[in-house]
Each structure stands twice: as C-alpha cells, then as structure tokens.
Amino acid sequence: MQNLNLIQQLVVFVLPLIFAITVHESAHGWVADKLGDHTARSMGRVTLNPIPHIDLMGTIIVPLALYALTTLSGGGGLIFGWAKPVPINPRHFSNYRRDTALTA
C-alpha cells in the first residue's frame, strides 16, 4: 500500500513539475531565438525534451533531499529546485534592454 502511495505522489507531483520546468526553460530560448539570439537553439535548448534542461543538483538531488527530509520530519513534503539556465548572448539582440527583459 505504501508503494502505491509513493507512485501516486510521483505521478501527481514530479511528472507535471518536470513538464512545467521544461516548457518554462524552452520558452526562454524560444523568445531569445525570435529576438535574434540563436545561442539556445544552436545548443539544443529550445526543445520540449526534458533531458537538456536537467541540472543534476537543482533538478534531482535538492528536490529529492528536501522532499525526503520534510516528509521524514512530519511535514508536507516540500519540493524546491531549478533547471539549467538557458544560455543567451544579449549582443545579438537589436534592442538590448527590451529584448533582455522579454527573454527573462
């Protein structure tokens, strides 16, 4: 019964979280690409494949450790993490300030 609960939690929390992180980071690269900076596209970061966006520490280790520690201490299972930042080169933007703000 406990394994079923863990699988349910993984499906409900982890899969949508990975999808959201992937779409979020890909959107940064897509906007930069549309504004003239093709750095993210040339590095394969404008994709809905989650693998290029995974940061070992921020996407796997820290969220698992926080979830385990907060669950074991009786809390609700806190999850916090991050993905690899999308690389941009603002020198390729036609309007540095505006395009940097739009990409962010």
Biopython code that builds the backbone (N, CA, C, O; Angstrom):
import numpy as np
from Bio.PDB.StructureBuilder import StructureBuilder

atoms = [
    (1, "MET", "N", (0.816, -1.194, 0.000)),
    (1, "MET", "CA", (0.000, 0.000, 0.000)),
    (1, "MET", "C", (0.862, 1.261, 0.000)),
    (1, "MET", "O", (0.532, 2.246, -0.661)),
    (2, "GLN", "N", (1.961, 1.225, 0.741)),
    (2, "GLN", "CA", (2.864, 2.378, 0.821)),
    (2, "GLN", "C", (3.504, 2.659, -0.541)),
    (2, "GLN", "O", (3.677, 3.822, -0.906)),
    (3, "ASN", "N", (3.860, 1.606, -1.305)),
    (3, "ASN", "CA", (4.457, 1.802, -2.626)),
    (3, "ASN", "C", (3.483, 2.461, -3.587)),
    (3, "ASN", "O", (3.880, 3.291, -4.405)),
    (4, "LEU", "N", (2.212, 2.097, -3.493)),
    (4, "LEU", "CA", (1.196, 2.699, -4.337)),
    (4, "LEU", "C", (1.073, 4.194, -4.046)),
    (4, "LEU", "O", (0.923, 4.996, -4.967)),
    (5, "ASN", "N", (1.135, 4.566, -2.777)),
    (5, "ASN", "CA", (1.079, 5.971, -2.387)),
    (5, "ASN", "C", (2.272, 6.741, -2.954)),
    (5, "ASN", "O", (2.107, 7.863, -3.433)),
    (6, "LEU", "N", (3.470, 6.154, -2.907)),
    (6, "LEU", "CA", (4.664, 6.803, -3.451)),
    (6, "LEU", "C", (4.546, 6.983, -4.959)),
    (6, "LEU", "O", (4.901, 8.039, -5.483)),
    (7, "ILE", "N", (4.054, 5.969, -5.662)),
    (7, "ILE", "CA", (3.879, 6.061, -7.116)),
    (7, "ILE", "C", (2.855, 7.143, -7.452)),
    (7, "ILE", "O", (3.052, 7.910, -8.394)),
    (8, "GLN", "N", (1.772, 7.210, -6.694)),
    (8, "GLN", "CA", (0.768, 8.248, -6.925)),
    (8, "GLN", "C", (1.360, 9.639, -6.726)),
    (8, "GLN", "O", (1.091, 10.546, -7.514)),
    (9, "GLN", "N", (2.151, 9.810, -5.696)),
    (9, "GLN", "CA", (2.769, 11.110, -5.443)),
    (9, "GLN", "C", (3.740, 11.484, -6.559)),
    (9, "GLN", "O", (3.791, 12.642, -6.972)),
    (10, "LEU", "N", (4.506, 10.520, -7.048)),
    (10, "LEU", "CA", (5.434, 10.796, -8.140)),
    (10, "LEU", "C", (4.685, 11.234, -9.388)),
    (10, "LEU", "O", (5.082, 12.196, -10.045)),
    (11, "VAL", "N", (3.609, 10.540, -9.721)),
    (11, "VAL", "CA", (2.842, 10.875, -10.917)),
    (11, "VAL", "C", (2.173, 12.238, -10.767)),
    (11, "VAL", "O", (2.151, 13.026, -11.713)),
    (12, "VAL", "N", (1.634, 12.516, -9.598)),
    (12, "VAL", "CA", (0.903, 13.762, -9.385)),
    (12, "VAL", "C", (1.835, 14.972, -9.275)),
    (12, "VAL", "O", (1.494, 16.053, -9.755)),
    (13, "PHE", "N", (3.004, 14.807, -8.652)),
    (13, "PHE", "CA", (3.893, 15.942, -8.419)),
    (13, "PHE", "C", (5.049, 16.032, -9.402)),
    (13, "PHE", "O", (5.274, 17.091, -9.987)),
    (14, "VAL", "N", (5.774, 14.960, -9.594)),
    (14, "VAL", "CA", (7.037, 15.016, -10.332)),
    (14, "VAL", "C", (6.828, 15.180, -11.832)),
    (14, "VAL", "O", (7.470, 16.033, -12.445)),
    (15, "LEU", "N", (5.960, 14.399, -12.433)),
    (15, "LEU", "CA", (5.774, 14.500, -13.886)),
    (15, "LEU", "C", (5.279, 15.877, -14.327)),
    (15, "LEU", "O", (5.842, 16.438, -15.267)),
    (16, "PRO", "N", (4.245, 16.449, -13.690)),
    (16, "PRO", "CA", (3.850, 17.808, -14.082)),
    (16, "PRO", "C", (4.934, 18.856, -13.802)),
    (16, "PRO", "O", (5.070, 19.824, -14.550)),
    (17, "LEU", "N", (5.697, 18.662, -12.733)),
    (17, "LEU", "CA", (6.769, 19.599, -12.414)),
    (17, "LEU", "C", (7.861, 19.574, -13.483)),
    (17, "LEU", "O", (8.337, 20.626, -13.912)),
    (18, "ILE", "N", (8.250, 18.394, -13.908)),
    (18, "ILE", "CA", (9.259, 18.273, -14.968)),
    (18, "ILE", "C", (8.740, 18.882, -16.267)),
    (18, "ILE", "O", (9.483, 19.566, -16.972)),
    (19, "PHE", "N", (7.481, 18.640, -16.583)),
    (19, "PHE", "CA", (6.888, 19.223, -17.783)),
    (19, "PHE", "C", (6.890, 20.752, -17.703)),
    (19, "PHE", "O", (7.240, 21.423, -18.674)),
    (20, "ALA", "N", (6.503, 21.300, -16.560)),
    (20, "ALA", "CA", (6.454, 22.755, -16.389)),
    (20, "ALA", "C", (7.839, 23.382, -16.503)),
    (20, "ALA", "O", (8.003, 24.421, -17.142)),
    (21, "ILE", "N", (8.832, 22.752, -15.885)),
    (21, "ILE", "CA", (10.204, 23.266, -15.958)),
    (21, "ILE", "C", (10.701, 23.242, -17.390)),
    (21, "ILE", "O", (11.340, 24.190, -17.846)),
    (22, "THR", "N", (10.412, 22.171, -18.097)),
    (22, "THR", "CA", (10.856, 22.027, -19.480)),
    (22, "THR", "C", (10.230, 23.093, -20.369)),
    (22, "THR", "O", (10.935, 23.727, -21.154)),
    (23, "VAL", "N", (8.935, 23.299, -20.262)),
    (23, "VAL", "CA", (8.251, 24.317, -21.075)),
    (23, "VAL", "C", (8.776, 25.706, -20.723)),
    (23, "VAL", "O", (8.999, 26.533, -21.608)),
    (24, "HIS", "N", (8.971, 25.959, -19.439)),
    (24, "HIS", "CA", (9.455, 27.259, -18.973)),
    (24, "HIS", "C", (10.831, 27.589, -19.565)),
    (24, "HIS", "O", (11.026, 28.661, -20.138)),
    (25, "GLU", "N", (11.764, 26.674, -19.422)),
    (25, "GLU", "CA", (13.122, 26.926, -19.914)),
    (25, "GLU", "C", (13.169, 26.984, -21.436)),
    (25, "GLU", "O", (13.897, 27.797, -22.006)),
    (26, "SER", "N", (12.402, 26.133, -22.088)),
    (26, "SER", "CA", (12.355, 26.155, -23.547)),
    (26, "SER", "C", (11.784, 27.477, -24.051)),
    (26, "SER", "O", (12.213, 27.985, -25.087)),
    (27, "ALA", "N", (10.823, 28.033, -23.326)),
    (27, "ALA", "CA", (10.223, 29.308, -23.717)),
    (27, "ALA", "C", (11.239, 30.450, -23.665)),
    (27, "ALA", "O", (11.215, 31.336, -24.519)),
    (28, "HIS", "N", (12.133, 30.436, -22.668)),
    (28, "HIS", "CA", (13.193, 31.453, -22.630)),
    (28, "HIS", "C", (14.022, 31.405, -23.912)),
    (28, "HIS", "O", (14.282, 32.436, -24.533)),
    (29, "GLY", "N", (14.429, 30.211, -24.295)),
    (29, "GLY", "CA", (15.232, 30.049, -25.506)),
    (29, "GLY", "C", (14.475, 30.410, -26.760)),
    (29, "GLY", "O", (15.042, 30.987, -27.688)),
    (30, "TRP", "N", (13.185, 30.074, -26.799)),
    (30, "TRP", "CA", (12.365, 30.376, -27.972)),
    (30, "TRP", "C", (12.237, 31.884, -28.163)),
    (30, "TRP", "O", (12.360, 32.384, -29.282)),
    (31, "VAL", "N", (11.988, 32.613, -27.065)),
    (31, "VAL", "CA", (11.858, 34.075, -27.149)),
    (31, "VAL", "C", (13.182, 34.692, -27.601)),
    (31, "VAL", "O", (13.196, 35.562, -28.472)),
    (32, "ALA", "N", (14.281, 34.248, -27.019)),
    (32, "ALA", "CA", (15.593, 34.766, -27.422)),
    (32, "ALA", "C", (15.843, 34.490, -28.906)),
    (32, "ALA", "O", (16.379, 35.340, -29.618)),
    (33, "ASP", "N", (15.458, 33.314, -29.365)),
    (33, "ASP", "CA", (15.640, 32.952, -30.774)),
    (33, "ASP", "C", (14.829, 33.876, -31.674)),
    (33, "ASP", "O", (15.324, 34.325, -32.708)),
    (34, "LYS", "N", (13.596, 34.162, -31.294)),
    (34, "LYS", "CA", (12.744, 35.051, -32.091)),
    (34, "LYS", "C", (13.261, 36.486, -32.093)),
    (34, "LYS", "O", (12.988, 37.246, -33.022)),
    (35, "LEU", "N", (14.011, 36.858, -31.048)),
    (35, "LEU", "CA", (14.545, 38.222, -30.960)),
    (35, "LEU", "C", (15.945, 38.346, -31.561)),
    (35, "LEU", "O", (16.559, 39.411, -31.485)),
    (36, "GLY", "N", (16.449, 37.273, -32.152)),
    (36, "GLY", "CA", (17.715, 37.356, -32.881)),
    (36, "GLY", "C", (18.891, 36.628, -32.278)),
    (36, "GLY", "O", (19.935, 36.529, -32.923)),
    (37, "ASP", "N", (18.769, 36.110, -31.063)),
    (37, "ASP", "CA", (19.871, 35.366, -30.444)),
    (37, "ASP", "C", (19.619, 33.866, -30.615)),
    (37, "ASP", "O", (18.687, 33.324, -30.020)),
    (38, "HIS", "N", (20.430, 33.206, -31.410)),
    (38, "HIS", "CA", (20.235, 31.787, -31.722)),
    (38, "HIS", "C", (21.122, 30.876, -30.871)),
    (38, "HIS", "O", (21.302, 29.707, -31.210)),
    (39, "THR", "N", (21.679, 31.393, -29.769)),
    (39, "THR", "CA", (22.574, 30.618, -28.910)),
    (39, "THR", "C", (21.879, 29.393, -28.338)),
    (39, "THR", "O", (22.409, 28.285, -28.428)),
    (40, "ALA", "N", (20.706, 29.572, -27.755)),
    (40, "ALA", "CA", (19.985, 28.450, -27.136)),
    (40, "ALA", "C", (19.607, 27.404, -28.179)),
    (40, "ALA", "O", (19.721, 26.207, -27.915)),
    (41, "ARG", "N", (19.163, 27.829, -29.351)),
    (41, "ARG", "CA", (18.792, 26.879, -30.405)),
    (41, "ARG", "C", (20.004, 26.088, -30.875)),
    (41, "ARG", "O", (19.910, 24.880, -31.091)),
    (42, "SER", "N", (21.150, 26.763, -31.036)),
    (42, "SER", "CA", (22.348, 26.063, -31.508)),
    (42, "SER", "C", (22.883, 25.079, -30.466)),
    (42, "SER", "O", (23.602, 24.142, -30.815)),
    (43, "MET", "N", (22.539, 25.282, -29.188)),
    (43, "MET", "CA", (22.964, 24.367, -28.131)),
    (43, "MET", "C", (21.908, 23.308, -27.825)),
    (43, "MET", "O", (22.081, 22.520, -26.895)),
    (44, "GLY", "N", (20.816, 23.277, -28.594)),
    (44, "GLY", "CA", (19.780, 22.278, -28.410)),
    (44, "GLY", "C", (18.891, 22.492, -27.202)),
    (44, "GLY", "O", (18.344, 21.529, -26.664)),
    (45, "ARG", "N", (18.736, 23.720, -26.767)),
    (45, "ARG", "CA", (17.965, 24.011, -25.555)),
    (45, "ARG", "C", (16.550, 24.503, -25.847)),
    (45, "ARG", "O", (15.776, 24.719, -24.914)),
    (46, "VAL", "N", (16.194, 24.688, -27.127)),
    (46, "VAL", "CA", (14.822, 25.056, -27.479)),
    (46, "VAL", "C", (14.119, 23.756, -27.862)),
    (46, "VAL", "O", (13.881, 23.479, -29.038)),
    (47, "THR", "N", (13.793, 22.970, -26.838)),
    (47, "THR", "CA", (13.193, 21.661, -27.041)),
    (47, "THR", "C", (12.291, 21.317, -25.860)),
    (47, "THR", "O", (12.488, 21.808, -24.749)),
    (48, "LEU", "N", (11.305, 20.472, -26.116)),
    (48, "LEU", "CA", (10.438, 20.007, -25.043)),
    (48, "LEU", "C", (10.955, 18.704, -24.442)),
    (48, "LEU", "O", (10.295, 18.107, -23.593)),
    (49, "ASN", "N", (12.119, 18.268, -24.874)),
    (49, "ASN", "CA", (12.778, 17.121, -24.267)),
    (49, "ASN", "C", (13.357, 17.586, -22.930)),
    (49, "ASN", "O", (14.167, 18.513, -22.917)),
    (50, "PRO", "N", (12.972, 16.977, -21.805)),
    (50, "PRO", "CA", (13.439, 17.462, -20.508)),
    (50, "PRO", "C", (14.916, 17.206, -20.224)),
    (50, "PRO", "O", (15.492, 17.876, -19.368)),
    (51, "ILE", "N", (15.541, 16.267, -20.908)),
    (51, "ILE", "CA", (16.929, 15.894, -20.618)),
    (51, "ILE", "C", (17.898, 17.075, -20.719)),
    (51, "ILE", "O", (18.695, 17.255, -19.799)),
    (52, "PRO", "N", (17.879, 17.893, -21.783)),
    (52, "PRO", "CA", (18.832, 19.011, -21.848)),
    (52, "PRO", "C", (18.634, 20.074, -20.768)),
    (52, "PRO", "O", (19.533, 20.881, -20.531)),
    (53, "HIS", "N", (17.480, 20.088, -20.115)),
    (53, "HIS", "CA", (17.186, 21.115, -19.119)),
    (53, "HIS", "C", (17.491, 20.660, -17.694)),
    (53, "HIS", "O", (17.440, 21.467, -16.765)),
    (54, "ILE", "N", (17.804, 19.388, -17.512)),
    (54, "ILE", "CA", (18.013, 18.852, -16.166)),
    (54, "ILE", "C", (19.379, 19.253, -15.629)),
    (54, "ILE", "O", (20.407, 19.051, -16.276)),
    (55, "ASP", "N", (19.364, 19.825, -14.431)),
    (55, "ASP", "CA", (20.575, 20.140, -13.687)),
    (55, "ASP", "C", (20.662, 19.108, -12.562)),
    (55, "ASP", "O", (19.737, 18.995, -11.759)),
    (56, "LEU", "N", (21.748, 18.366, -12.497)),
    (56, "LEU", "CA", (21.853, 17.261, -11.536)),
    (56, "LEU", "C", (21.539, 17.718, -10.116)),
    (56, "LEU", "O", (20.743, 17.087, -9.421)),
    (57, "MET", "N", (22.154, 18.797, -9.689)),
    (57, "MET", "CA", (21.946, 19.262, -8.317)),
    (57, "MET", "C", (20.556, 19.867, -8.144)),
    (57, "MET", "O", (19.845, 19.510, -7.204)),
    (58, "GLY", "N", (20.159, 20.769, -9.024)),
    (58, "GLY", "CA", (18.931, 21.527, -8.839)),
    (58, "GLY", "C", (17.656, 20.823, -9.228)),
    (58, "GLY", "O", (16.588, 21.159, -8.717)),
    (59, "THR", "N", (17.738, 19.844, -10.131)),
    (59, "THR", "CA", (16.535, 19.178, -10.593)),
    (59, "THR", "C", (16.330, 17.818, -9.939)),
    (59, "THR", "O", (15.207, 17.317, -9.881)),
    (60, "ILE", "N", (17.411, 17.221, -9.449)),
    (60, "ILE", "CA", (17.299, 15.871, -8.894)),
    (60, "ILE", "C", (17.667, 15.823, -7.414)),
    (60, "ILE", "O", (16.838, 15.435, -6.590)),
    (61, "ILE", "N", (18.877, 16.205, -7.064)),
    (61, "ILE", "CA", (19.379, 15.996, -5.701)),
    (61, "ILE", "C", (18.657, 16.876, -4.671)),
    (61, "ILE", "O", (18.148, 16.360, -3.676)),
    (62, "VAL", "N", (18.607, 18.175, -4.893)),
    (62, "VAL", "CA", (17.984, 19.080, -3.917)),
    (62, "VAL", "C", (16.490, 18.782, -3.736)),
    (62, "VAL", "O", (16.037, 18.682, -2.596)),
    (63, "PRO", "N", (15.700, 18.635, -4.824)),
    (63, "PRO", "CA", (14.276, 18.330, -4.593)),
    (63, "PRO", "C", (14.055, 17.003, -3.869)),
    (63, "PRO", "O", (13.198, 16.919, -2.990)),
    (64, "LEU", "N", (14.814, 15.969, -4.225)),
    (64, "LEU", "CA", (14.648, 14.691, -3.531)),
    (64, "LEU", "C", (15.041, 14.795, -2.067)),
    (64, "LEU", "O", (14.346, 14.265, -1.199)),
    (65, "ALA", "N", (16.143, 15.468, -1.783)),
    (65, "ALA", "CA", (16.596, 15.616, -0.400)),
    (65, "ALA", "C", (15.579, 16.420, 0.429)),
    (65, "ALA", "O", (15.247, 16.038, 1.551)),
    (66, "LEU", "N", (15.094, 17.527, -0.129)),
    (66, "LEU", "CA", (14.098, 18.334, 0.579)),
    (66, "LEU", "C", (12.814, 17.546, 0.819)),
    (66, "LEU", "O", (12.244, 17.593, 1.909)),
    (67, "TYR", "N", (12.370, 16.830, -0.192)),
    (67, "TYR", "CA", (11.140, 16.049, -0.037)),
    (67, "TYR", "C", (11.319, 14.978, 1.036)),
    (67, "TYR", "O", (10.448, 14.792, 1.886)),
    (68, "ALA", "N", (12.453, 14.275, 0.992)),
    (68, "ALA", "CA", (12.708, 13.218, 1.977)),
    (68, "ALA", "C", (12.808, 13.792, 3.386)),
    (68, "ALA", "O", (12.206, 13.255, 4.316)),
    (69, "LEU", "N", (13.554, 14.867, 3.551)),
    (69, "LEU", "CA", (13.740, 15.448, 4.878)),
    (69, "LEU", "C", (12.447, 16.019, 5.457)),
    (69, "LEU", "O", (12.157, 15.843, 6.641)),
    (70, "THR", "N", (11.676, 16.703, 4.618)),
    (70, "THR", "CA", (10.437, 17.289, 5.141)),
    (70, "THR", "C", (9.373, 16.224, 5.383)),
    (70, "THR", "O", (8.552, 16.367, 6.289)),
    (71, "THR", "N", (9.379, 15.169, 4.591)),
    (71, "THR", "CA", (8.422, 14.087, 4.821)),
    (71, "THR", "C", (8.780, 13.312, 6.081)),
    (71, "THR", "O", (7.903, 12.976, 6.878)),
    (72, "LEU", "N", (10.069, 13.027, 6.263)),
    (72, "LEU", "CA", (10.502, 12.288, 7.454)),
    (72, "LEU", "C", (10.302, 13.086, 8.739)),
    (72, "LEU", "O", (10.110, 12.502, 9.805)),
    (73, "SER", "N", (10.344, 14.399, 8.647)),
    (73, "SER", "CA", (10.163, 15.219, 9.845)),
    (73, "SER", "C", (8.690, 15.527, 10.123)),
    (73, "SER", "O", (8.369, 16.274, 11.046)),
    (74, "GLY", "N", (7.806, 14.949, 9.323)),
    (74, "GLY", "CA", (6.383, 15.126, 9.561)),
    (74, "GLY", "C", (5.756, 16.254, 8.781)),
    (74, "GLY", "O", (4.576, 16.553, 8.965)),
    (75, "GLY", "N", (6.517, 16.882, 7.919)),
    (75, "GLY", "CA", (5.981, 17.979, 7.117)),
    (75, "GLY", "C", (5.224, 17.471, 5.903)),
    (75, "GLY", "O", (4.965, 16.275, 5.768)),
    (76, "GLY", "N", (4.879, 18.381, 5.037)),
    (76, "GLY", "CA", (4.067, 18.042, 3.876)),
    (76, "GLY", "C", (4.842, 17.619, 2.654)),
    (76, "GLY", "O", (4.234, 17.329, 1.624)),
    (77, "GLY", "N", (6.138, 17.571, 2.720)),
    (77, "GLY", "CA", (6.918, 17.180, 1.556)),
    (77, "GLY", "C", (7.231, 18.367, 0.655)),
    (77, "GLY", "O", (6.682, 18.473, -0.442)),
    (78, "LEU", "N", (8.094, 19.249, 1.100)),
    (78, "LEU", "CA", (8.482, 20.438, 0.356)),
    (78, "LEU", "C", (9.319, 20.044, -0.860)),
    (78, "LEU", "O", (10.223, 19.214, -0.759)),
    (79, "ILE", "N", (9.012, 20.642, -1.999)),
    (79, "ILE", "CA", (9.809, 20.425, -3.209)),
    (79, "ILE", "C", (10.248, 21.786, -3.726)),
    (79, "ILE", "O", (9.425, 22.676, -3.937)),
    (80, "PHE", "N", (11.549, 21.941, -3.928)),
    (80, "PHE", "CA", (12.122, 23.166, -4.481)),
    (80, "PHE", "C", (13.286, 22.763, -5.361)),
    (80, "PHE", "O", (14.057, 21.875, -4.997)),
    (81, "GLY", "N", (13.425, 23.392, -6.497)),
    (81, "GLY", "CA", (14.534, 23.057, -7.376)),
    (81, "GLY", "C", (14.646, 24.047, -8.514)),
    (81, "GLY", "O", (13.962, 25.070, -8.542)),
    (82, "TRP", "N", (15.512, 23.728, -9.446)),
    (82, "TRP", "CA", (15.730, 24.590, -10.602)),
    (82, "TRP", "C", (16.261, 23.763, -11.760)),
    (82, "TRP", "O", (16.658, 22.611, -11.589)),
    (83, "ALA", "N", (16.261, 24.365, -12.930)),
    (83, "ALA", "CA", (16.779, 23.729, -14.138)),
    (83, "ALA", "C", (18.011, 24.499, -14.595)),
    (83, "ALA", "O", (18.339, 25.552, -14.048)),
    (84, "LYS", "N", (18.688, 23.959, -15.606)),
    (84, "LYS", "CA", (19.829, 24.680, -16.177)),
    (84, "LYS", "C", (19.314, 25.973, -16.802)),
    (84, "LYS", "O", (18.303, 25.965, -17.503)),
    (85, "PRO", "N", (20.000, 27.074, -16.552)),
    (85, "PRO", "CA", (19.584, 28.318, -17.205)),
    (85, "PRO", "C", (19.843, 28.247, -18.713)),
    (85, "PRO", "O", (20.824, 27.654, -19.159)),
    (86, "VAL", "N", (18.962, 28.849, -19.470)),
    (86, "VAL", "CA", (19.118, 28.865, -20.925)),
    (86, "VAL", "C", (20.184, 29.888, -21.293)),
    (86, "VAL", "O", (20.120, 31.035, -20.852)),
    (87, "PRO", "N", (21.175, 29.479, -22.107)),
    (87, "PRO", "CA", (22.229, 30.420, -22.487)),
    (87, "PRO", "C", (21.728, 31.436, -23.513)),
    (87, "PRO", "O", (21.072, 31.079, -24.492)),
    (88, "ILE", "N", (22.046, 32.686, -23.275)),
    (88, "ILE", "CA", (21.740, 33.735, -24.253)),
    (88, "ILE", "C", (22.969, 34.620, -24.417)),
    (88, "ILE", "O", (23.832, 34.682, -23.541)),
    (89, "ASN", "N", (23.029, 35.296, -25.547)),
    (89, "ASN", "CA", (24.074, 36.269, -25.807)),
    (89, "ASN", "C", (23.378, 37.573, -26.182)),
    (89, "ASN", "O", (22.967, 37.740, -27.330)),
    (90, "PRO", "N", (23.239, 38.503, -25.232)),
    (90, "PRO", "CA", (22.469, 39.727, -25.485)),
    (90, "PRO", "C", (23.044, 40.608, -26.590)),
    (90, "PRO", "O", (22.360, 41.508, -27.078)),
    (91, "ARG", "N", (24.284, 40.365, -26.989)),
    (91, "ARG", "CA", (24.859, 41.166, -28.072)),
    (91, "ARG", "C", (24.145, 40.924, -29.404)),
    (91, "ARG", "O", (24.252, 41.731, -30.328)),
    (92, "HIS", "N", (23.414, 39.803, -29.496)),
    (92, "HIS", "CA", (22.692, 39.509, -30.726)),
    (92, "HIS", "C", (21.321, 40.182, -30.788)),
    (92, "HIS", "O", (20.664, 40.149, -31.828)),
    (93, "PHE", "N", (20.889, 40.787, -29.693)),
    (93, "PHE", "CA", (19.593, 41.453, -29.674)),
    (93, "PHE", "C", (19.690, 42.816, -30.354)),
    (93, "PHE", "O", (20.715, 43.492, -30.267)),
    (94, "SER", "N", (18.611, 43.213, -31.031)),
    (94, "SER", "CA", (18.614, 44.529, -31.675)),
    (94, "SER", "C", (18.380, 45.647, -30.648)),
    (94, "SER", "O", (18.919, 46.745, -30.792)),
    (95, "ASN", "N", (17.587, 45.369, -29.627)),
    (95, "ASN", "CA", (17.345, 46.332, -28.560)),
    (95, "ASN", "C", (17.715, 45.637, -27.245)),
    (95, "ASN", "O", (16.911, 44.893, -26.683)),
    (96, "TYR", "N", (18.928, 45.884, -26.764)),
    (96, "TYR", "CA", (19.489, 45.147, -25.627)),
    (96, "TYR", "C", (18.566, 45.118, -24.416)),
    (96, "TYR", "O", (18.263, 44.038, -23.910)),
    (97, "ARG", "N", (18.119, 46.255, -23.945)),
    (97, "ARG", "CA", (17.331, 46.327, -22.703)),
    (97, "ARG", "C", (15.963, 45.656, -22.857)),
    (97, "ARG", "O", (15.559, 44.851, -22.019)),
    (98, "ARG", "N", (15.272, 45.992, -23.917)),
    (98, "ARG", "CA", (13.935, 45.429, -24.131)),
    (98, "ARG", "C", (13.996, 43.913, -24.356)),
    (98, "ARG", "O", (13.248, 43.155, -23.738)),
    (99, "ASP", "N", (14.890, 43.486, -25.241)),
    (99, "ASP", "CA", (14.958, 42.063, -25.599)),
    (99, "ASP", "C", (15.460, 41.204, -24.447)),
    (99, "ASP", "O", (15.030, 40.061, -24.298)),
    (100, "THR", "N", (16.364, 41.738, -23.630)),
    (100, "THR", "CA", (16.827, 41.002, -22.448)),
    (100, "THR", "C", (15.681, 40.840, -21.454)),
    (100, "THR", "O", (15.512, 39.772, -20.864)),
    (101, "ALA", "N", (14.898, 41.896, -21.269)),
    (101, "ALA", "CA", (13.745, 41.819, -20.362)),
    (101, "ALA", "C", (12.689, 40.847, -20.878)),
    (101, "ALA", "O", (12.119, 40.083, -20.099)),
    (102, "LEU", "N", (12.428, 40.868, -22.166)),
    (102, "LEU", "CA", (11.438, 39.943, -22.737)),
    (102, "LEU", "C", (11.906, 38.487, -22.617)),
    (102, "LEU", "O", (11.100, 37.596, -22.347)),
    (103, "THR", "N", (13.177, 38.252, -22.813)),
    (103, "THR", "CA", (13.713, 36.889, -22.703)),
    (103, "THR", "C", (13.647, 36.401, -21.270)),
    (103, "THR", "O", (13.363, 35.228, -21.025)),
    (104, "ALA", "N", (13.905, 37.281, -20.329)),
    (104, "ALA", "CA", (13.871, 36.881, -18.910)),
    (104, "ALA", "C", (12.459, 36.594, -18.479)),
    (104, "ALA", "O", (12.226, 36.244, -17.323)),
]
sb = StructureBuilder()
sb.init_structure("model")
sb.init_model(0)
sb.init_chain("A")
sb.init_seg("    ")
for serial, (resi, resn, name, xyz) in enumerate(atoms, 1):
    if name == "N":
        sb.init_residue(resn, " ", resi, " ")
    sb.init_atom(name, np.array(xyz, "f"), 0.0, 1.0, " ", f" {name:<3s}", serial, name[0])
structure = sb.get_structure()
